[in-house]
């Protein structure tokens, strides 16, 4: 491996959205190892990054390779509002997995590490414990850190996805916050947000295939259709751009499901249609079901496709996903948008690696290991 490569380990790696962003920054970040318990996502990571991937529970990892950087997002279901129905035991098991992340940090003592999670994590007792450890643990208190909630749209993603980000760097006086936005009113350039028209406007209006296929050149076709019923199509037609289930109630009350008719209030995103000239809303794992959120195409009477969701998450078309349609949708919905990852990569590089001291530290560490 090139001596200038910044060896990167990705824990709870998913399909690799965060790792992809670090690679796209073209600053030397090189994935050398990943851990992902979901088999399909692990295969996707292996397919696109070519490094060793441990496809089991992180507790079973008995050795990590040397690394300059650790990145990753411990499972968020225990903190997410969508995980509120979990029992206390399973919630606790999920929430405690972030400690496995810290175990790897203490073992490897990388130059920097990045933790990504839902915003709610930063309001939890577990996060308070993390902050305590950063001040008291002999290994962790070598790191300066900062954190906050970032909106992916501020970093060139056509989606208002909010993620909790924690960045720590060893051997620096402080970590400024936030990473400078590249888009939106707070960005230095004032560059406008990317919109859905920008990222999916060139795709065919109605896909032909219902299954994931590959063409003769190996390109993956994720622009796939569903087969809605006539009633579902009529419901879609009753909802204008930017509308939702309440427009269905106004325009076609005869088609409103009884469960919605008996519930005067509730989420406004259910059966929602997106806007062409705005960023999209958060892509979740069942984006192909309009009854789950604001997932109707801005113009056409259908939900967004897997390809459209992947582009909204800023995955390039040449990124190959492994698994079934449901597997791929789960990977897309769970991913960190690649462009947010790229912005974090540039931020971390400037703080931790730009002056070259990390490579000197690495050389000294190798010399010490040879003497040991």
N, C-alpha and C positions, 0 to 999 in steps of 0.2 A: 504493500500500500504506500502511496505517496506520502513523504514525510510531512507535507503541509496539510494533509487531510485532517479534518476535525472529526475524530471518531465519535459517533453518535449512537446511543442506545435508546430505543423507544420502548417504554413499558406501557402496557394496556394500549397497544399500538393501533388496534382497529385495522382498517384497510390501509392506513398510512397517510391520511390527509395532512397531518402535522409534519411528518417526515418528508412528504412531497414538497411542502412549502420551504422547508430548510434546504432541500436539494435544489429547488428552483432558484434560490437566492444566489447560487453559483459562487459561494464563498468558501467552499471546501468541506462543507458538512457532508459526511459520508456515513450511512447507516451500516453498522457492523454487527448488530444483534437486536432482536426484537422479541417481545413477549406478548402473545395474544391467545386467549383461551378459546375464542370462537374459531372453529376449524376453517370455515370459508374465508373469514377475514385474514386468518393467518396465511392461507394459500395466496390470497390477493397480495399481501405484503411481500411474500417470497417472490411472487411473479414479477412485481414491479421494482423491487430493490435488490434482489439477488443475494441478500445476506442470510445468515442463520436465523431462523425464527423458532422459538420454543412455543409450541402450540398446546400448552397445558396451563394449569393454575400457577400463578407467580410464586406461590409458596413452595412449589416443587423445584424451582430453579436452584441448583446447588453451586453454580459458578457463573460469574459474568466476565466477559473479556474486558480489557482495559478500555476506558472511555474518557473523552474530554468533556462530553456533554451528555446529560440524560434529559429526555423529554417524555411527555406522556400525560394521559388523562385517566387517573383512577376512576373506576365505575361510579357514575353519578346518580344511579337510580335511587339510592338511599336518601339523597338530598333533593332530588328533583321533585317538583309538585306532582309529576306523573308517577312517582313511586310512593305516593302517600298511602296506598292500600296494602303495601307490603307488611308482613308481620314483623314484630320487633326484632326477632332473631335474625331473619334474613336481611333486614335493613342494617342491623349492626354488622353483619358479616361483610356486606358491601362497603359500608362506611370505613371499616377497619383496613381495607385493602390499601389505602393511601400510606399506611405505615410500612407496607412492603416496599413501596416506592422509596421512602426515607431510608430503609435498610440498605437498599442498593446504593443510595447516595453516600451513606456512611462507609460502606465497603469500598467503593471506588474512588470517592473524593474527587469527582470531576471538577473542572474549572467552573462549570455553570450547570444549572438545571432549571427546567421549566415545568410547572404543573398546570394543567388545563382542566377545568371542571365547570359545572353549572354555577351561575352566580350565587345560588343559595349556600354553596359550600363555604363561602367566605363569611357567612353569618352563623356557622355551626360551632358546636362545642369542639368538634374535631379540629377545625381550623384554628380555634383559640389555642388548642394544644400544640398545633404545628408552630404557631408564633412563639409559644413558650419554649419549645425545643430549639428553635432558631437562636434563642438568646442564652440557653443554658447547656445544651449538648456540646461536648468538647469538639466534635467534628463539625456540627452544623453552625456553630457560632463563628466559624471562619468566614462565613458567607454574609455579604450584605444582600438585602432583598427589598422588593417592593411588589405591590399587587394591586389589582383592581378589576373592574368589569369593563371589557372592551366590546364595542359594537363592530362586527365584521364589516359592515358597510363603510366604516371609516378607513378601511384598509383595502378597498378595491374589490370587495365581494358584493355581488348583487343580491344581498340578503341582510335583513336587520337582525342578525343572529347575535345574541349577547352571551359572552363566555367569561368566566372567572379565570384570570391568568395570574400566576405567581412566578416571578423570575428571581433567581438567586445567583450571585456571582462571587466566587472566592477571591479574596485578596484585593478588593476595591473598596474605596471609601463609602460609596453610596450607589444606589441604583435609581436614577431619575424615573419619573412616571408622569404620564403614560408614554408608550412608544409614539413618536410623532405620527399623527394620522396623515394618510396620503390623499384622502377624498373627503368631501363634505365641507361645511362652512368653517370647521375648526382646523382644516388642513392649511399649511403654509401657502400652497398654490391655489387653494379655493376650487380645486377640480371637483366637478359634480359627481354625485354618487352614480355608480353603474346601475342601470335599470334592467328589467327583464327583457325589454326590447333589445338592449345591447347584447345580451348573452344567449337568448334563445330565439330571437326574431327571425333567424335564417332557417330554422328547422321546418320540415314539411308540416302542413296544417293537421293532417290526419295520418298517423303511421299505418303501414301496411301489415307489419308482422306483429304477432301476439307473443312471440317467444324471442329470447335473446339469441342472436345468430352472429356468425362471423363471415365476412366476405372473403373472396379469393386471396386478398392481400393480408388477411389476418386482422382486419379492423372489426372491432366489436360494435354491433348495432344494438344500442340500448333505447332507441327511440321506438318503443313498443306500445301497442294499444291494449286496452281492455275491451270487454264486450258488454257494455251497459244495457240494461233492459230499456224498453220503450218508456216506461215510467221514469226511470232515472234520467234519460235524455230530456224528457219534458221538464223535469225539475231543473236540470242544468240551464235550459233555455229561458227559464223564468227568472234567472239571476243575472243582473247586469254586471259590467265591469266594476269591481270594488264592492259588489253586493254580497249578501249572505243569506242565512236561513230566514231572516225576517222579510227579505224581499220575496222569498218563496211564499211566505204567509200572505203578503199583500197581493202578489200577482197571480198565484195559483193556490188558494187555500185548500182546494180539493186534493192537492197533491202533498200537502204537509203531513209528515208522519205523525201519528197520534201522540207519540212520546214528546214531540216538540210542541204540538198544539196545546198540550196540557201543562207546558212549562213556559210561562210568560217571559222569564228572564233566562240568563245563562250566557255562555260564550257567544260572541258575535262572529267568530271565525268559522264555525261549523257550516259546511256547504258554502264556503266563501269563494268568491272569484278574485283573482289577483288583478293588479293594475299593470298595464304595459310600461308606463313611464315612471315607475317607482321600483326600488329594490323589492325583492320578494320577502315573505315572512319566513320564520324559522322552518327549515326542512326537517321533518321528523321521519321515523322509520316507516310509517304507513302513508306517505304522501300520495300514493295512488288511490286513496280512498277519500273522496271529497267530504264524506260525512265525518271525517276525523279532523278537519281543519280547513284553512284557506288554501285549497289545492286545485281549484278549477283554473284552467288556462285563461289568460286575460281575454281572449277572443273566441276560442273554439269551444264547442260543447263537449268537453272531456277533461279529465284530470291531467295534470302534468305527467310527462313520461319519465322513465328512469334517466334517459339522457338529459332531459331538461333539468331534473333535480340535480344530477351530477354537475351540470354546468352552473347552476345556481350555487352549488357548493364549491365552485371554481376548480373542479377536476377537469383536466384537458381530455379531449376525445380519445387520445391514444393511451390513456390509463385503463388497464384491463382489470375488470372485476371477476372474481371466481365465485361459483355457486349458482343456486337457483335464483329466480326472480325475487323471491322473498329474501333470500340471503343478501342479494345485491342491494335491494332497497334498504335493508337494515344497515348495511355498511355505509351507504350514502348518507342516511339520516343520522348516524352516530358520529360521522367524521368531523374533524376540525376542518373548516374551509382552508384549502391550500394557500390562498392568498393571505389569509390571516397568519398562517404559519410562516409564510415568506417574510412578512413584516416583523414577526417575532425573531426570525433568523437574523435579519439585518440589525435589529436592536441588540440582540445578544452578542453578535459578532463585534459590534462597535465597542461594547462594554468589556468583553472578555478576551477577544482574540485578535483584534486589529493591530495591536502593538507588537505581536509576536512573542511576548513573554511566556505565553502558555507553552510554546514549543521548546523554550529553554527549560521550563519546569519539567516538561516531559522527558527531555534528555537527562536532566539531573535525576529524575525518578528511576530511569533505566539504569543509570550508573550505580545508584544505591542498591537496586535489586541485584545487580551483578556482584556487588561486594558482600551482599547479605549471605 
